[in-house]
Every structure is written in structure tokens, then in C-alpha cells.
Amino acid sequence: MLLINELADHRKSLEAADAEVLSVKEAKTVQHFLQHRAGHKVTPLVSLPELSRKLDIGTIQIKDESQRLGLGSFKALGGSYAVIRLVLEEASNRLGRAVDIQELQSDEVKQIASQMTVSCATDGNHGRSVAMGAQLVGAKCAIFVHSGVSDERIAAIAHFGANMIRVEGNYDDSVAEATRVAAENNWLTVSDTSWPGYERIPGLVMQGYTALLGEALQQMGEPPTHVFIQAGVGGIAATVAGHFDILFGDKRPFFVVVDPSRAACLFESARLGHAVKVDHSQSTVMAMLECYEPSLVAWRILARTADAFMTVEDEDAVSAMKKLANPEGSDPAVVAGESGGVGLAALIKAASDTKMREQLGLDSHSRVFLINTEGATDPKLYETLVGATPEAIAAKASA
């Protein structure tokens, strides 16, 4: 389904606090931090000329975050960045002076970090990032996972030394339990979703994502005319839409937010005109997007900066995975997880429908930007869905 944004806030300026979080100045701070991260390298921007011709689109370019900081997801930029920022802020407060990232591994900072516990709820990728950040700074870490998180994803988080706490129910249930337990134990909640009274830390998480946008714009010949970005609680979608709004103003790309049809909290919020929590019925294969209530900050930004909202079905997401793994012609192969190719799935639906093309202004001159938000973060499931191991597809991509 497609819904054009007709909300009263559409095209209004961002609130001052949101504009500051996603500002050029703060994006430069993120880049400064990344220069001190071991294993940091710019991820590829992949062009798909064969698919572009087939869909009668000018260009399709996809930022491949499956290679980000060894975590296989754009989330590596957010949770760990927020943890590092918070530890350095605590160190600055306790030491009575400004402490920069160059001192992250100093004995003074590590001593302070060792007295801190960070925690969050996760579907998988955000928790890995928070756990990685905690291990990097020497802080304790507790990660809450709901019953739908696979054993493979749980093991990947535990690899970083996190205390894993299982919660019955869905993602929203794990968020509620994580918040309750953290308050009881005086832990620091590093969530990628926000609610009334809790906005700053999710803002830092979103701020970390701006790094991939700076990279992508440097890699592009021209800025995009259209952006299709998948959304769970809305963090990455709001980051892209908000930062591009700051950079390009009235000339910003046409922005489409994409939800799983079985967890369409942003689509339904746009339809009803206010943030809503949708009912949980049947789980979606798009596990990293299975969220039933939008982040307060993300919704506030997207109400202003999203131009349309779409939903896709599970079979669309799996089809996009397969298309990226086994492309036609000279297009390179890309390893995309169940949630990674959802933006592409929406583009294919829209470009193949005459009415949708007209509504979105898609034509043979359009320059479309997508993000492969995750690689095969659950390798067994990836092989089941695609019919080949992620290693085999990666080898084909590099051949």
C-alpha cells in the first residue's frame, strides 16, 4: 500500500532540538569518533544499472552496510557511538575536564566505565552494537531479547560479553521490561527508540547513523532524487530524511518510508494523523523491522520530512533478498538480510505500477538511493530463504 503524506506538519521545519541532533556539526563529531574506531572503513555504494534499466529508472544506488565495523549492519554506527559518548561525558563530569575519544582507552576512563552498566532491548542488531560499545570501553552490559529473537542472533550479542536476559512477548514487551529493570538497578538505557521524557540517548543513536550519509554523498555523482528507506521504530528513516532536509532544504529528495505490512506502525501513524501502537498479530520475516510503536523522535521528524509511506509483504522482502543475491546481467551481487533489501522491495513495487510511479514522480531520470541495512545477520535463515550461503554470495560479489 502507498500513502502520500498529507499531515499538517508535512514540509514544516524540524524542531530545533531535532535539527541540532542531525546537524552538519554533529555529523562531523560522528566522523571524528569513527576515525578512532578500530576496523572502521567506508562501506561500498553499489550501483545496479541492469535493474535500473529493467525498472526504467535513471540510477539505483544502494549503500551496503553489510560490511560495517564487523557487525554486518548500519546499527554498528548507532548504539556503540552512543555508549562511547555517554562514557566520555561521565568521565568529563567526574574528572572535571573535557575528555575526548583519544583518551577512551586511558586507565582513568576505563576505571569510570567499569562502574557503569548499559542496557537495552533489541531484535538483534542494535543490541550487538551496544554490547560492542560496552566491551570497547570496559563497561558492563545487559541486553534484553524477546522470544522471537533467534539463537544465532542472541549468540552474536553474547559474543561481546553481554548479560543476555530473555523476555516473553514481542519487541515492545522487551523494551518495557528493559526500562523497568534498568530503573531498578540504576543502569543506563541506550535505546534506539524514544518515548516521552526519554529522547536524548535515542537521538545520539540516530546521530551515529549520519556517518553513512556523509560517505554516500561523497560516493555519488549527483545527489538522489528519491530515497526509499525501511523502518522499524523509524530511527534510520528519520535520520536520513532529517539530515537530507538540513542539507538540501526545498531541493531534498522525495522520501518514502517503508514498513512491513505486519508491523506498519509508521504507515498507520501517518494514516491516522498521530503516533499509534499497532496490534501484534502475525510475525514478519523482516525481524529487524518488527516494531509496533514508532519512536517519538523519529515520528516527529518523519511527519515533517517523509513524503510518502509504503508497506511491503514478507514475500516482497524475500524476493528482494534473492534479487540482490542473484542479480541479472552485470549488476553485482549483494548479501542482504531479511530486513536489508526492504527499500528495494518497495522500489520494485512502486516502479512496476503506473499509478504509483506517477504519485511518487518516478521516471527514467530518477536517481534512487537505498540502504542495505543488514547483511546475513542470521546466516542459517539467510541460506534457507535465498538457497545459498552468505559466503557463497559474497564470493560471487567479489569475483
C-alpha positions as CSV (number, residue, x, y, z in Angstrom):
1,M,0.0,0.0,0.0
2,L,1.1,3.6,-0.6
3,L,0.1,6.7,1.4
4,I,1.1,10.2,0.4
5,N,1.9,12.4,3.4
6,E,-0.9,14.9,3.8
7,L,-0.2,15.6,7.5
8,A,-0.4,19.2,8.7
9,D,3.3,19.1,9.7
10,H,4.5,17.9,6.3
11,R,7.2,20.2,5.0
12,K,7.4,22.2,8.2
13,S,10.9,22.9,9.6
14,L,12.4,20.4,12.0
15,E,12.1,21.3,15.7
16,A,15.2,23.0,16.9
17,A,16.3,20.0,19.1
18,D,16.0,17.6,16.2
19,A,17.8,19.9,13.8
20,E,20.7,20.1,16.3
21,V,20.9,16.3,16.7
22,L,21.1,15.8,12.9
23,S,23.1,18.9,12.1
24,V,26.2,19.1,10.0
25,K,28.2,20.0,13.1
26,E,27.2,16.8,15.0
27,A,27.7,14.7,11.9
28,K,31.3,15.9,11.9
29,T,31.6,14.8,15.5
30,V,30.5,11.3,14.5
31,Q,33.1,11.2,11.8
32,H,35.7,12.3,14.3
33,F,34.8,9.4,16.6
34,L,34.9,6.9,13.8
35,Q,38.5,7.8,12.9
36,H,39.4,6.3,16.3
37,R,37.4,3.1,15.8
38,A,39.4,0.0,15.0
39,G,38.2,-1.6,11.8
40,H,36.5,1.5,10.5
41,K,36.3,1.8,6.7
42,V,33.9,3.4,4.3
43,T,31.2,0.9,3.1
44,P,30.6,0.5,-0.6
45,L,27.9,2.3,-2.6
46,V,26.7,-0.2,-5.2
47,S,25.2,0.7,-8.5
48,L,22.6,-1.5,-10.1
49,P,22.4,-0.4,-13.8
50,E,20.8,-3.6,-15.1
51,L,17.9,-3.4,-12.6
52,S,17.6,0.4,-13.3
53,R,17.1,-0.3,-17.0
54,K,14.6,-3.0,-16.3
55,L,12.6,-0.7,-14.0
56,D,13.0,2.3,-16.3
57,I,14.7,4.3,-13.5
58,G,17.7,6.5,-14.1
59,T,20.0,5.1,-11.5
60,I,19.7,2.8,-8.4
61,Q,22.4,3.0,-5.8
62,I,22.5,1.1,-2.6
63,K,24.7,1.7,0.4
64,D,25.9,-1.7,1.5
65,E,26.0,-1.6,5.3
66,S,26.5,-5.4,5.5
67,Q,30.2,-4.6,5.8
68,R,30.0,-2.0,8.7
69,L,32.5,-2.4,11.5
70,G,32.4,-6.2,11.5
71,L,28.7,-6.2,12.7
72,G,27.1,-6.5,9.3
73,S,24.6,-3.8,10.0
74,F,24.2,0.0,10.0
75,K,23.4,-0.3,13.6
76,A,27.1,-0.6,14.4
77,L,27.2,3.2,13.9
78,G,24.5,4.0,16.4
79,G,24.5,2.1,19.7
80,S,28.2,1.9,20.2
81,Y,28.6,5.6,19.3
82,A,26.0,6.5,22.0
83,V,27.8,4.3,24.6
84,I,31.1,5.9,23.8
85,R,29.6,9.4,24.0
86,L,27.9,8.6,27.3
87,V,31.1,7.2,28.9
88,L,33.2,10.1,27.8
89,E,30.5,12.5,29.2
90,E,30.6,10.7,32.5
91,A,34.4,10.8,32.6
92,S,34.3,14.5,31.8
93,N,31.9,15.1,34.7
94,R,33.9,13.1,37.2
95,L,37.3,14.4,36.1
96,G,36.2,18.0,35.9
97,R,37.6,18.5,32.3
98,A,36.7,17.7,28.8
99,V,37.6,14.1,27.8
100,D,37.8,13.3,24.1
101,I,37.8,10.0,22.4
102,Q,41.6,9.9,22.2
103,E,41.5,9.1,25.9
104,L,39.0,6.3,25.6
105,Q,41.5,3.6,26.5
106,S,43.2,5.5,29.3
107,D,43.2,4.0,32.8
108,E,41.2,6.9,34.2
109,V,38.4,6.5,31.6
110,K,38.3,2.7,31.8
111,Q,38.0,2.9,35.6
112,I,35.0,5.1,35.3
113,A,33.5,2.9,32.5
114,S,33.9,-0.2,34.6
115,Q,31.4,1.2,37.2
116,M,28.8,1.8,34.5
117,T,26.2,-0.7,33.2
118,V,24.5,0.0,29.8
119,S,21.4,-1.9,28.7
120,C,18.8,-2.0,26.0
121,A,16.1,-4.2,24.3
122,T,16.9,-5.4,20.9
123,D,15.8,-7.5,17.9
124,G,19.4,-8.3,17.3
125,N,21.5,-5.6,15.6
126,H,21.1,-2.7,18.0
127,G,22.0,-4.9,20.9
128,R,25.1,-6.1,19.2
129,S,26.2,-2.5,18.7
130,V,25.6,-1.6,22.3
131,A,27.4,-4.7,23.5
132,M,30.3,-4.0,21.2
133,G,30.5,-0.4,22.6
134,A,30.4,-1.6,26.1
135,Q,33.2,-4.1,25.5
136,L,35.2,-1.4,23.8
137,V,35.0,1.0,26.8
138,G,35.1,-1.7,29.5
139,A,31.5,-1.1,30.8
140,K,29.1,-3.8,31.9
141,C,26.2,-4.6,29.6
142,A,22.8,-6.2,29.9
143,I,20.7,-6.9,26.7
144,F,17.0,-7.9,26.7
145,V,15.7,-10.0,23.9
146,H,12.2,-11.1,23.2
147,S,11.0,-14.6,22.4
148,G,11.2,-14.0,18.6
149,V,15.0,-13.3,18.5
150,S,16.8,-16.3,17.1
151,D,19.5,-18.2,19.0
152,E,22.1,-17.2,16.3
153,R,21.4,-13.5,17.0
154,I,21.5,-14.0,20.7
155,A,24.9,-15.8,20.5
156,A,26.2,-12.9,18.3
157,I,25.4,-10.4,21.0
158,A,26.7,-12.6,23.9
159,H,30.0,-12.8,22.0
160,F,30.7,-9.3,23.2
161,G,30.3,-10.3,26.8
162,A,26.8,-9.0,27.4
163,N,24.5,-10.5,30.0
164,M,21.5,-11.8,28.0
165,I,18.1,-11.5,29.5
166,R,15.1,-13.2,27.7
167,V,11.7,-11.7,27.8
168,E,8.4,-13.3,26.8
169,G,6.5,-11.5,24.1
170,N,7.5,-9.1,21.3
171,Y,9.9,-6.3,20.9
172,D,7.7,-3.7,22.7
173,D,7.4,-6.1,25.7
174,S,11.2,-6.3,25.8
175,V,11.5,-2.5,25.7
176,A,9.1,-2.2,28.7
177,E,10.9,-4.8,30.7
178,A,14.4,-3.4,29.9
179,T,13.2,0.0,31.0
180,R,11.8,-1.3,34.3
181,V,14.8,-3.4,35.2
182,A,17.3,-0.6,34.3
183,A,15.4,1.9,36.5
184,E,15.5,-0.6,39.4
185,N,19.3,-1.2,39.0
186,N,20.3,2.3,38.0
187,W,21.6,1.1,34.7
188,L,21.9,3.4,31.7
189,T,19.3,2.6,29.0
190,V,20.8,3.0,25.5
191,S,17.7,2.5,23.4
192,D,17.1,3.2,19.7
193,T,13.5,4.1,20.3
194,S,12.3,7.1,22.3
195,W,9.2,8.0,24.4
196,P,8.1,11.0,26.5
197,G,10.9,12.1,28.7
198,Y,13.5,9.9,27.0
199,E,14.8,11.4,23.8
200,R,18.4,12.4,24.1
201,I,20.1,9.0,24.0
202,P,18.0,7.7,21.1
203,G,19.0,11.0,19.4
204,L,22.6,10.1,19.9
205,V,22.0,6.7,18.4
206,M,20.4,8.3,15.3
207,Q,23.2,10.8,15.2
208,G,25.7,8.0,14.7
209,Y,23.8,6.9,11.6
210,T,24.7,10.2,9.8
211,A,28.1,8.8,9.0
212,L,26.8,6.6,6.3
213,L,25.1,9.5,4.6
214,G,28.2,11.6,4.5
215,E,30.0,8.7,2.9
216,A,27.2,8.1,0.4
217,L,27.0,11.7,-0.8
218,Q,30.8,11.7,-1.4
219,Q,30.5,8.5,-3.4
220,M,27.6,9.7,-5.6
221,G,28.0,11.6,-8.7
222,E,24.8,13.6,-8.0
223,P,22.5,13.7,-5.0
224,P,19.4,11.4,-5.2
225,T,16.0,12.5,-6.4
226,H,14.3,9.7,-4.4
227,V,15.0,7.7,-1.2
228,F,13.3,4.5,-0.1
229,I,14.2,3.5,3.4
230,Q,12.8,0.7,5.5
231,A,11.7,1.5,9.1
232,G,11.2,-0.3,12.4
233,V,10.7,2.3,15.1
234,G,11.9,4.8,12.5
235,G,15.4,5.7,13.6
236,I,17.3,5.2,10.3
237,A,14.5,6.6,8.2
238,A,14.2,9.7,10.3
239,T,18.0,10.2,10.3
240,V,18.2,10.0,6.5
241,A,15.1,12.2,5.9
242,G,16.0,14.7,8.6
243,H,19.7,15.1,7.7
244,F,18.9,15.4,4.0
245,D,16.3,18.0,4.8
246,I,19.0,20.0,6.6
247,L,21.5,19.6,3.8
248,F,19.2,20.2,0.8
249,G,16.2,22.1,2.1
250,D,13.4,22.5,-0.5
251,K,15.6,20.6,-3.0
252,R,15.8,17.5,-0.9
253,P,14.9,14.1,-2.4
254,F,11.4,12.7,-2.4
255,F,11.4,10.4,0.7
256,V,9.5,7.2,1.1
257,V,9.3,5.3,4.4
258,V,8.8,1.5,4.1
259,D,7.1,-0.7,6.7
260,P,6.4,-4.4,6.9
261,S,2.7,-4.8,6.4
262,R,2.5,-6.9,9.6
263,A,4.2,-4.2,11.7
264,A,3.3,-1.0,9.9
265,C,3.4,1.4,12.9
266,L,4.6,4.4,10.9
267,F,2.3,3.8,8.0
268,E,-0.7,3.6,10.4
269,S,0.5,6.6,12.3
270,A,0.6,8.6,9.0
271,R,-2.9,7.3,8.1
272,L,-4.4,8.3,11.4
273,G,-2.5,11.5,11.8
274,H,-0.7,10.8,15.1
275,A,1.7,8.2,16.5
276,V,-0.1,4.9,17.2
277,K,0.8,1.5,18.5
278,V,-0.5,-1.2,16.1
279,D,-1.7,-4.6,17.2
280,H,0.7,-7.6,17.1
281,S,-0.9,-10.4,15.1
282,Q,1.4,-12.5,12.8
283,S,5.2,-12.1,13.0
284,T,7.1,-10.9,9.9
285,V,10.2,-12.4,8.3
286,M,11.6,-8.8,8.5
287,A,12.7,-9.4,12.1
288,M,14.7,-6.2,12.5
289,L,11.7,-4.1,11.5
290,E,9.1,-5.9,13.6
291,C,8.2,-2.9,15.8
292,Y,4.7,-1.9,16.7
293,E,5.1,1.6,18.0
294,P,7.2,4.4,16.5
295,S,9.9,6.2,18.2
296,L,8.6,9.6,19.4
297,V,11.6,11.5,17.9
298,A,11.5,9.6,14.7
299,W,7.8,10.1,14.2
300,R,8.1,13.9,14.9
301,I,10.8,14.1,12.2
302,L,9.1,11.9,9.7
303,A,5.8,13.7,10.0
304,R,7.6,16.7,8.6
305,T,10.1,15.1,6.2
306,A,8.6,11.9,4.8
307,D,6.7,12.4,1.5
308,A,5.1,9.0,1.4
309,F,4.7,5.8,3.4
310,M,4.5,2.3,1.9
311,T,4.1,-1.3,3.1
312,V,5.6,-4.4,1.7
313,E,4.7,-8.1,2.2
314,D,7.1,-10.8,3.5
315,E,7.3,-12.3,0.1
316,D,8.4,-9.0,-1.3
317,A,11.3,-8.8,1.2
318,V,12.4,-12.3,0.4
319,S,12.2,-11.6,-3.3
320,A,14.5,-8.6,-2.9
321,M,17.0,-10.7,-0.9
322,K,17.1,-13.2,-3.8
323,K,17.3,-10.5,-6.5
324,L,20.3,-8.9,-4.7
325,A,22.0,-12.3,-4.2
326,N,21.4,-13.4,-7.8
327,P,21.3,-10.2,-9.9
328,E,20.7,-10.1,-13.7
329,G,23.4,-9.1,-16.1
330,S,26.4,-7.2,-14.9
331,D,24.8,-6.0,-11.6
332,P,27.0,-7.0,-8.6
333,A,25.7,-9.5,-6.0
334,V,24.8,-8.0,-2.6
335,V,24.3,-10.0,0.6
336,A,21.1,-8.6,2.2
337,G,19.3,-10.0,5.2
338,E,15.6,-10.3,5.7
339,S,15.3,-6.6,6.5
340,G,18.2,-5.3,4.4
341,G,16.6,-5.2,1.0
342,V,13.2,-3.9,2.0
343,G,13.7,-0.4,0.5
344,L,14.5,-2.2,-2.8
345,A,11.4,-4.3,-2.4
346,A,9.3,-1.1,-2.2
347,L,11.0,0.5,-5.1
348,I,10.3,-2.6,-7.3
349,K,6.6,-2.5,-6.4
350,A,6.3,1.2,-7.0
351,A,8.3,1.3,-10.2
352,S,6.2,-1.6,-11.6
353,D,2.9,0.2,-11.0
354,T,1.9,3.1,-13.3
355,K,-0.2,4.9,-10.7
356,M,2.5,4.6,-8.0
357,R,5.2,5.9,-10.4
358,E,3.1,8.9,-11.1
359,Q,2.3,9.6,-7.4
360,L,6.0,9.3,-6.5
361,G,7.3,11.1,-9.5
362,L,9.5,8.2,-10.6
363,D,10.7,8.2,-14.2
364,S,13.7,7.3,-16.4
365,H,15.7,10.2,-14.9
366,S,15.2,9.4,-11.3
367,R,18.2,8.8,-9.1
368,V,17.2,6.4,-6.3
369,F,19.1,5.9,-3.1
370,L,18.7,2.8,-1.0
371,I,20.4,1.3,2.1
372,N,21.1,-2.4,2.6
373,T,20.7,-2.0,6.3
374,E,21.9,-5.5,7.2
375,G,23.7,-8.5,5.7
376,A,23.1,-12.1,6.7
377,T,22.9,-11.5,10.5
378,D,21.2,-14.9,10.8
379,P,23.2,-17.0,8.3
380,K,21.1,-20.1,8.7
381,L,17.9,-18.3,7.9
382,Y,19.6,-16.5,5.0
383,E,20.6,-19.8,3.5
384,T,17.1,-21.1,3.9
385,L,15.4,-18.1,2.3
386,V,18.0,-17.5,-0.5
387,G,19.1,-21.0,-1.2
388,A,22.8,-20.3,-0.9
389,T,25.1,-19.4,2.0
390,P,26.1,-15.8,2.5
391,E,29.7,-16.8,2.0
392,A,28.9,-18.1,-1.5
393,I,27.1,-14.9,-2.4
394,A,29.9,-12.8,-1.0
395,A,32.4,-14.8,-3.0
396,K,30.4,-14.2,-6.2
397,A,30.2,-10.5,-5.4
398,S,34.0,-10.2,-5.1
399,A,34.7,-12.4,-8.1
